[in-house]
Structure formats: structure tokens, C-alpha cells
Amino acid sequence: MLIESRTIVGASAALAIVGAALWGSALMMEPPSQSGRVEIRQVEDKSWSVEVKDMGGLQASPSEAQKTAAVTR
């Protein structure tokens, strides 16, 4: 199979156009309006408490936060 130079030039030009279109659309997109937050604090019984909150489309109330603790040994 013979690959001509114009085939290679055409394919690279097509990839450059697609890349430029993706880059341009990425510049026009707005950054997310919500930002995440991580809080780590040590509790009295020598373990760490971490709250995991779902920052999806719905705003969860503080009582719906998932809590987990790891005990150091």
C-alpha cells in the first residue's frame, strides 16, 4: 500500500483543525460555579474525621454529609 505525501498532509491538516476547534471551545466554556472543600481535623479519641459531601447538581444539607473515621493503631 502506497501512502502519498498529500494524504499525510491532508490528515495532519484535518487533525489540526479538529484540535483548534476543541481548544477554542474549551476557552469559551465557563469554569464551574461551585468549588469543592476538604476539611480534616483531629478529634479527641486520636482518630481522624472526614466529611464527604456530594457537590453534584443538588445542594446537600449538612445533616446529609457522609462521615467516616479511621482509627490509628
Biopython code that builds the backbone (N, CA, C, O; Angstrom):
import numpy as np
from Bio.PDB.StructureBuilder import StructureBuilder

atoms = [
    (1, "MET", "N", (0.848, -1.179, 0.000)),
    (1, "MET", "CA", (0.000, 0.000, 0.000)),
    (1, "MET", "C", (0.895, 1.243, 0.000)),
    (1, "MET", "O", (1.800, 1.375, 0.824)),
    (2, "LEU", "N", (0.634, 2.111, -0.902)),
    (2, "LEU", "CA", (1.416, 3.321, -1.064)),
    (2, "LEU", "C", (0.694, 4.498, -0.416)),
    (2, "LEU", "O", (-0.467, 4.768, -0.722)),
    (3, "ILE", "N", (1.375, 5.183, 0.463)),
    (3, "ILE", "CA", (0.804, 6.364, 1.111)),
    (3, "ILE", "C", (1.481, 7.587, 0.500)),
    (3, "ILE", "O", (2.700, 7.745, 0.571)),
    (4, "GLU", "N", (0.674, 8.433, -0.091)),
    (4, "GLU", "CA", (1.222, 9.614, -0.734)),
    (4, "GLU", "C", (1.375, 10.744, 0.282)),
    (4, "GLU", "O", (0.720, 10.762, 1.323)),
    (5, "SER", "N", (2.249, 11.673, -0.048)),
    (5, "SER", "CA", (2.508, 12.781, 0.873)),
    (5, "SER", "C", (1.292, 13.668, 1.043)),
    (5, "SER", "O", (1.093, 14.238, 2.116)),
    (6, "ARG", "N", (0.466, 13.800, 0.000)),
    (6, "ARG", "CA", (-0.727, 14.644, 0.153)),
    (6, "ARG", "C", (-1.748, 14.019, 1.109)),
    (6, "ARG", "O", (-2.535, 14.736, 1.727)),
    (7, "THR", "N", (-1.740, 12.687, 1.235)),
    (7, "THR", "CA", (-2.611, 12.019, 2.205)),
    (7, "THR", "C", (-2.166, 12.360, 3.620)),
    (7, "THR", "O", (-2.994, 12.641, 4.486)),
    (8, "ILE", "N", (-0.871, 12.334, 3.849)),
    (8, "ILE", "CA", (-0.330, 12.653, 5.173)),
    (8, "ILE", "C", (-0.583, 14.120, 5.508)),
    (8, "ILE", "O", (-0.953, 14.442, 6.637)),
    (9, "VAL", "N", (-0.387, 15.003, 4.542)),
    (9, "VAL", "CA", (-0.617, 16.429, 4.763)),
    (9, "VAL", "C", (-2.099, 16.690, 5.019)),
    (9, "VAL", "O", (-2.445, 17.481, 5.897)),
    (10, "GLY", "N", (-2.958, 16.049, 4.277)),
    (10, "GLY", "CA", (-4.405, 16.225, 4.473)),
    (10, "GLY", "C", (-4.860, 15.723, 5.833)),
    (10, "GLY", "O", (-5.673, 16.370, 6.493)),
    (11, "ALA", "N", (-4.341, 14.571, 6.261)),
    (11, "ALA", "CA", (-4.720, 14.020, 7.568)),
    (11, "ALA", "C", (-4.216, 14.902, 8.693)),
    (11, "ALA", "O", (-4.939, 15.127, 9.664)),
    (12, "SER", "N", (-2.993, 15.409, 8.589)),
    (12, "SER", "CA", (-2.478, 16.274, 9.648)),
    (12, "SER", "C", (-3.200, 17.614, 9.660)),
    (12, "SER", "O", (-3.376, 18.197, 10.730)),
    (13, "ALA", "N", (-3.618, 18.115, 8.519)),
    (13, "ALA", "CA", (-4.397, 19.356, 8.479)),
    (13, "ALA", "C", (-5.764, 19.154, 9.124)),
    (13, "ALA", "O", (-6.250, 20.031, 9.839)),
    (14, "ALA", "N", (-6.382, 18.006, 8.876)),
    (14, "ALA", "CA", (-7.684, 17.711, 9.492)),
    (14, "ALA", "C", (-7.554, 17.605, 11.000)),
    (14, "ALA", "O", (-8.401, 18.111, 11.735)),
    (15, "LEU", "N", (-6.493, 16.948, 11.467)),
    (15, "LEU", "CA", (-6.274, 16.848, 12.913)),
    (15, "LEU", "C", (-5.996, 18.214, 13.531)),
    (15, "LEU", "O", (-6.418, 18.480, 14.656)),
    (16, "ALA", "N", (-5.294, 19.075, 12.812)),
    (16, "ALA", "CA", (-5.018, 20.427, 13.320)),
    (16, "ALA", "C", (-6.306, 21.237, 13.424)),
    (16, "ALA", "O", (-6.486, 21.995, 14.377)),
    (17, "ILE", "N", (-7.190, 21.084, 12.465)),
    (17, "ILE", "CA", (-8.470, 21.811, 12.506)),
    (17, "ILE", "C", (-9.327, 21.322, 13.663)),
    (17, "ILE", "O", (-9.922, 22.132, 14.375)),
    (18, "VAL", "N", (-9.400, 20.015, 13.862)),
    (18, "VAL", "CA", (-10.168, 19.462, 14.981)),
    (18, "VAL", "C", (-9.572, 19.903, 16.310)),
    (18, "VAL", "O", (-10.312, 20.265, 17.224)),
    (19, "GLY", "N", (-8.246, 19.879, 16.434)),
    (19, "GLY", "CA", (-7.591, 20.317, 17.663)),
    (19, "GLY", "C", (-7.844, 21.789, 17.951)),
    (19, "GLY", "O", (-8.076, 22.169, 19.099)),
    (20, "ALA", "N", (-7.801, 22.616, 16.919)),
    (20, "ALA", "CA", (-8.066, 24.047, 17.101)),
    (20, "ALA", "C", (-9.512, 24.285, 17.515)),
    (20, "ALA", "O", (-9.782, 25.157, 18.340)),
    (21, "ALA", "N", (-10.447, 23.518, 16.951)),
    (21, "ALA", "CA", (-11.853, 23.661, 17.327)),
    (21, "ALA", "C", (-12.070, 23.251, 18.789)),
    (21, "ALA", "O", (-12.807, 23.919, 19.514)),
    (22, "LEU", "N", (-11.438, 22.166, 19.223)),
    (22, "LEU", "CA", (-11.564, 21.738, 20.622)),
    (22, "LEU", "C", (-10.928, 22.750, 21.570)),
    (22, "LEU", "O", (-11.480, 23.040, 22.631)),
    (23, "TRP", "N", (-9.782, 23.282, 21.195)),
    (23, "TRP", "CA", (-9.107, 24.286, 22.019)),
    (23, "TRP", "C", (-9.955, 25.549, 22.126)),
    (23, "TRP", "O", (-10.081, 26.119, 23.209)),
    (24, "GLY", "N", (-10.534, 25.988, 21.018)),
    (24, "GLY", "CA", (-11.388, 27.179, 21.024)),
    (24, "GLY", "C", (-12.634, 26.979, 21.858)),
    (24, "GLY", "O", (-13.047, 27.889, 22.577)),
    (25, "SER", "N", (-13.247, 25.797, 21.776)),
    (25, "SER", "CA", (-14.450, 25.557, 22.570)),
    (25, "SER", "C", (-14.111, 25.445, 24.056)),
    (25, "SER", "O", (-14.926, 25.817, 24.901)),
    (26, "ALA", "N", (-12.928, 24.941, 24.384)),
    (26, "ALA", "CA", (-12.520, 24.856, 25.789)),
    (26, "ALA", "C", (-12.288, 26.249, 26.370)),
    (26, "ALA", "O", (-12.555, 26.476, 27.550)),
    (27, "LEU", "N", (-11.801, 27.173, 25.566)),
    (27, "LEU", "CA", (-11.598, 28.546, 26.041)),
    (27, "LEU", "C", (-12.923, 29.263, 26.283)),
    (27, "LEU", "O", (-13.011, 30.130, 27.153)),
    (28, "MET", "N", (-13.937, 28.909, 25.528)),
    (28, "MET", "CA", (-15.223, 29.587, 25.657)),
    (28, "MET", "C", (-16.078, 29.040, 26.797)),
    (28, "MET", "O", (-17.046, 29.683, 27.203)),
    (29, "MET", "N", (-15.737, 27.877, 27.309)),
    (29, "MET", "CA", (-16.524, 27.283, 28.392)),
    (29, "MET", "C", (-16.266, 28.029, 29.691)),
    (29, "MET", "O", (-15.144, 28.463, 29.952)),
    (30, "GLU", "N", (-17.311, 28.178, 30.508)),
    (30, "GLU", "CA", (-17.173, 28.836, 31.796)),
    (30, "GLU", "C", (-16.687, 27.842, 32.837)),
    (30, "GLU", "O", (-17.025, 26.661, 32.762)),
    (31, "PRO", "N", (-15.904, 28.292, 33.802)),
    (31, "PRO", "CA", (-15.489, 27.384, 34.876)),
    (31, "PRO", "C", (-16.693, 27.021, 35.743)),
    (31, "PRO", "O", (-17.676, 27.761, 35.764)),
    (32, "PRO", "N", (-16.635, 25.902, 36.455)),
    (32, "PRO", "CA", (-17.762, 25.509, 37.299)),
    (32, "PRO", "C", (-18.031, 26.560, 38.373)),
    (32, "PRO", "O", (-17.109, 27.168, 38.914)),
    (33, "SER", "N", (-19.329, 26.759, 38.671)),
    (33, "SER", "CA", (-19.696, 27.788, 39.641)),
    (33, "SER", "C", (-19.473, 27.331, 41.080)),
    (33, "SER", "O", (-19.283, 28.162, 41.968)),
    (34, "GLN", "N", (-19.494, 26.029, 41.320)),
    (34, "GLN", "CA", (-19.295, 25.522, 42.675)),
    (34, "GLN", "C", (-17.849, 25.056, 42.828)),
    (34, "GLN", "O", (-17.244, 24.531, 41.894)),
    (35, "SER", "N", (-17.327, 25.256, 43.997)),
    (35, "SER", "CA", (-15.983, 24.754, 44.266)),
    (35, "SER", "C", (-16.051, 23.777, 45.431)),
    (35, "SER", "O", (-16.884, 23.914, 46.326)),
    (36, "GLY", "N", (-15.169, 22.795, 45.407)),
    (36, "GLY", "CA", (-15.142, 21.793, 46.468)),
    (36, "GLY", "C", (-14.353, 22.278, 47.669)),
    (36, "GLY", "O", (-13.580, 23.231, 47.578)),
    (37, "ARG", "N", (-14.561, 21.603, 48.806)),
    (37, "ARG", "CA", (-13.862, 21.979, 50.019)),
    (37, "ARG", "C", (-13.547, 20.707, 50.796)),
    (37, "ARG", "O", (-14.387, 19.813, 50.904)),
    (38, "VAL", "N", (-12.350, 20.631, 51.329)),
    (38, "VAL", "CA", (-11.932, 19.492, 52.148)),
    (38, "VAL", "C", (-11.512, 20.022, 53.501)),
    (38, "VAL", "O", (-10.702, 20.944, 53.599)),
    (39, "GLU", "N", (-12.070, 19.429, 54.545)),
    (39, "GLU", "CA", (-11.711, 19.838, 55.901)),
    (39, "GLU", "C", (-11.301, 18.599, 56.677)),
    (39, "GLU", "O", (-12.071, 17.643, 56.776)),
    (40, "ILE", "N", (-10.100, 18.608, 57.226)),
    (40, "ILE", "CA", (-9.594, 17.489, 58.024)),
    (40, "ILE", "C", (-9.242, 18.032, 59.391)),
    (40, "ILE", "O", (-8.512, 19.016, 59.509)),
    (41, "ARG", "N", (-9.763, 17.388, 60.426)),
    (41, "ARG", "CA", (-9.448, 17.837, 61.783)),
    (41, "ARG", "C", (-9.300, 16.618, 62.682)),
    (41, "ARG", "O", (-9.927, 15.583, 62.451)),
    (42, "GLN", "N", (-8.475, 16.749, 63.696)),
    (42, "GLN", "CA", (-8.239, 15.655, 64.614)),
    (42, "GLN", "C", (-9.238, 15.766, 65.759)),
    (42, "GLN", "O", (-9.453, 16.848, 66.305)),
    (43, "VAL", "N", (-9.843, 14.640, 66.118)),
    (43, "VAL", "CA", (-10.793, 14.610, 67.224)),
    (43, "VAL", "C", (-10.108, 14.050, 68.463)),
    (43, "VAL", "O", (-8.966, 13.596, 68.396)),
    (44, "GLU", "N", (-10.805, 14.082, 69.590)),
    (44, "GLU", "CA", (-10.208, 13.751, 70.882)),
    (44, "GLU", "C", (-9.734, 12.302, 70.995)),
    (44, "GLU", "O", (-8.739, 12.045, 71.671)),
    (45, "ASP", "N", (-10.407, 11.360, 70.363)),
    (45, "ASP", "CA", (-10.050, 9.952, 70.554)),
    (45, "ASP", "C", (-8.952, 9.474, 69.598)),
    (45, "ASP", "O", (-8.909, 8.291, 69.261)),
    (46, "LYS", "N", (-8.087, 10.351, 69.167)),
    (46, "LYS", "CA", (-6.922, 10.053, 68.338)),
    (46, "LYS", "C", (-7.294, 9.332, 67.044)),
    (46, "LYS", "O", (-6.652, 8.358, 66.651)),
    (47, "SER", "N", (-8.320, 9.819, 66.406)),
    (47, "SER", "CA", (-8.678, 9.351, 65.071)),
    (47, "SER", "C", (-8.957, 10.585, 64.212)),
    (47, "SER", "O", (-9.036, 11.701, 64.724)),
    (48, "TRP", "N", (-9.104, 10.380, 62.924)),
    (48, "TRP", "CA", (-9.357, 11.492, 62.021)),
    (48, "TRP", "C", (-10.784, 11.410, 61.521)),
    (48, "TRP", "O", (-11.269, 10.333, 61.175)),
    (49, "SER", "N", (-11.445, 12.533, 61.483)),
    (49, "SER", "CA", (-12.818, 12.594, 60.993)),
    (49, "SER", "C", (-12.817, 13.308, 59.648)),
    (49, "SER", "O", (-12.251, 14.392, 59.510)),
    (50, "VAL", "N", (-13.458, 12.691, 58.659)),
    (50, "VAL", "CA", (-13.519, 13.262, 57.320)),
    (50, "VAL", "C", (-14.974, 13.280, 56.894)),
    (50, "VAL", "O", (-15.664, 12.266, 57.000)),
    (51, "GLU", "N", (-15.450, 14.418, 56.414)),
    (51, "GLU", "CA", (-16.794, 14.517, 55.881)),
    (51, "GLU", "C", (-16.708, 14.537, 54.360)),
    (51, "GLU", "O", (-15.926, 15.288, 53.777)),
    (52, "VAL", "N", (-17.522, 13.702, 53.733)),
    (52, "VAL", "CA", (-17.553, 13.634, 52.282)),
    (52, "VAL", "C", (-18.900, 14.175, 51.841)),
    (52, "VAL", "O", (-19.944, 13.625, 52.194)),
    (53, "LYS", "N", (-18.878, 15.258, 51.066)),
    (53, "LYS", "CA", (-20.121, 15.868, 50.608)),
    (53, "LYS", "C", (-20.201, 15.743, 49.100)),
    (53, "LYS", "O", (-19.216, 15.960, 48.393)),
    (54, "ASP", "N", (-21.387, 15.389, 48.611)),
    (54, "ASP", "CA", (-21.615, 15.308, 47.184)),
    (54, "ASP", "C", (-21.876, 16.719, 46.681)),
    (54, "ASP", "O", (-22.853, 17.354, 47.078)),
    (55, "MET", "N", (-20.997, 17.214, 45.800)),
    (55, "MET", "CA", (-21.139, 18.565, 45.271)),
    (55, "MET", "C", (-21.810, 18.538, 43.900)),
    (55, "MET", "O", (-21.584, 19.419, 43.071)),
    (56, "GLY", "N", (-22.644, 17.510, 43.669)),
    (56, "GLY", "CA", (-23.332, 17.380, 42.386)),
    (56, "GLY", "C", (-24.341, 18.495, 42.186)),
    (56, "GLY", "O", (-24.235, 19.555, 42.804)),
    (57, "GLY", "N", (-25.304, 18.261, 41.336)),
    (57, "GLY", "CA", (-26.287, 19.280, 40.981)),
    (57, "GLY", "C", (-27.145, 19.726, 42.149)),
    (57, "GLY", "O", (-27.578, 20.878, 42.182)),
    (58, "LEU", "N", (-27.400, 18.859, 43.096)),
    (58, "LEU", "CA", (-28.236, 19.225, 44.239)),
    (58, "LEU", "C", (-27.376, 19.626, 45.419)),
    (58, "LEU", "O", (-26.331, 19.024, 45.664)),
    (59, "GLN", "N", (-27.805, 20.627, 46.144)),
    (59, "GLN", "CA", (-27.070, 21.077, 47.326)),
    (59, "GLN", "C", (-27.536, 20.239, 48.513)),
    (59, "GLN", "O", (-28.708, 20.304, 48.884)),
    (60, "ALA", "N", (-26.651, 19.461, 49.112)),
    (60, "ALA", "CA", (-26.982, 18.606, 50.244)),
    (60, "ALA", "C", (-26.952, 19.421, 51.527)),
    (60, "ALA", "O", (-26.132, 20.325, 51.688)),
    (61, "SER", "N", (-27.850, 19.088, 52.428)),
    (61, "SER", "CA", (-27.856, 19.772, 53.717)),
    (61, "SER", "C", (-26.745, 19.203, 54.590)),
    (61, "SER", "O", (-26.290, 18.088, 54.336)),
    (62, "PRO", "N", (-26.288, 19.937, 55.621)),
    (62, "PRO", "CA", (-25.187, 19.447, 56.461)),
    (62, "PRO", "C", (-25.488, 18.116, 57.139)),
    (62, "PRO", "O", (-24.566, 17.354, 57.432)),
    (63, "SER", "N", (-26.763, 17.821, 57.395)),
    (63, "SER", "CA", (-27.086, 16.555, 58.051)),
    (63, "SER", "C", (-26.926, 15.369, 57.102)),
    (63, "SER", "O", (-26.824, 14.229, 57.557)),
    (64, "GLU", "N", (-26.902, 15.619, 55.784)),
    (64, "GLU", "CA", (-26.780, 14.538, 54.815)),
    (64, "GLU", "C", (-25.328, 14.204, 54.484)),
    (64, "GLU", "O", (-25.072, 13.330, 53.656)),
    (65, "ALA", "N", (-24.391, 14.873, 55.106)),
    (65, "ALA", "CA", (-22.973, 14.615, 54.825)),
    (65, "ALA", "C", (-22.594, 13.234, 55.337)),
    (65, "ALA", "O", (-23.034, 12.816, 56.408)),
    (66, "GLN", "N", (-21.778, 12.533, 54.567)),
    (66, "GLN", "CA", (-21.315, 11.219, 54.981)),
    (66, "GLN", "C", (-20.096, 11.400, 55.874)),
    (66, "GLN", "O", (-19.219, 12.209, 55.571)),
    (67, "LYS", "N", (-20.037, 10.663, 56.956)),
    (67, "LYS", "CA", (-18.910, 10.767, 57.868)),
    (67, "LYS", "C", (-18.201, 9.422, 57.944)),
    (67, "LYS", "O", (-18.827, 8.361, 57.922)),
    (68, "THR", "N", (-16.896, 9.497, 58.032)),
    (68, "THR", "CA", (-16.103, 8.294, 58.191)),
    (68, "THR", "C", (-14.937, 8.611, 59.118)),
    (68, "THR", "O", (-14.490, 9.755, 59.188)),
    (69, "ALA", "N", (-14.458, 7.630, 59.809)),
    (69, "ALA", "CA", (-13.338, 7.845, 60.734)),
    (69, "ALA", "C", (-12.374, 6.690, 60.608)),
    (69, "ALA", "O", (-12.788, 5.540, 60.458)),
    (70, "ALA", "N", (-11.105, 6.986, 60.667)),
    (70, "ALA", "CA", (-10.058, 5.956, 60.632)),
    (70, "ALA", "C", (-9.321, 5.993, 61.972)),
    (70, "ALA", "O", (-8.879, 7.053, 62.415)),
    (71, "VAL", "N", (-9.195, 4.848, 62.601)),
    (71, "VAL", "CA", (-8.529, 4.755, 63.894)),
    (71, "VAL", "C", (-7.075, 4.371, 63.669)),
    (71, "VAL", "O", (-6.791, 3.399, 62.970)),
    (72, "THR", "N", (-6.167, 5.115, 64.248)),
    (72, "THR", "CA", (-4.746, 4.783, 64.126)),
    (72, "THR", "C", (-4.401, 3.720, 65.165)),
    (72, "THR", "O", (-4.899, 3.749, 66.290)),
    (73, "ARG", "N", (-3.562, 2.805, 64.780)),
    (73, "ARG", "CA", (-3.192, 1.720, 65.709)),
    (73, "ARG", "C", (-1.724, 1.718, 65.913)),
    (73, "ARG", "O", (-1.205, 0.886, 66.657)),
]
sb = StructureBuilder()
sb.init_structure("model")
sb.init_model(0)
sb.init_chain("A")
sb.init_seg("    ")
for serial, (resi, resn, name, xyz) in enumerate(atoms, 1):
    if name == "N":
        sb.init_residue(resn, " ", resi, " ")
    sb.init_atom(name, np.array(xyz, "f"), 0.0, 1.0, " ", f" {name:<3s}", serial, name[0])
structure = sb.get_structure()
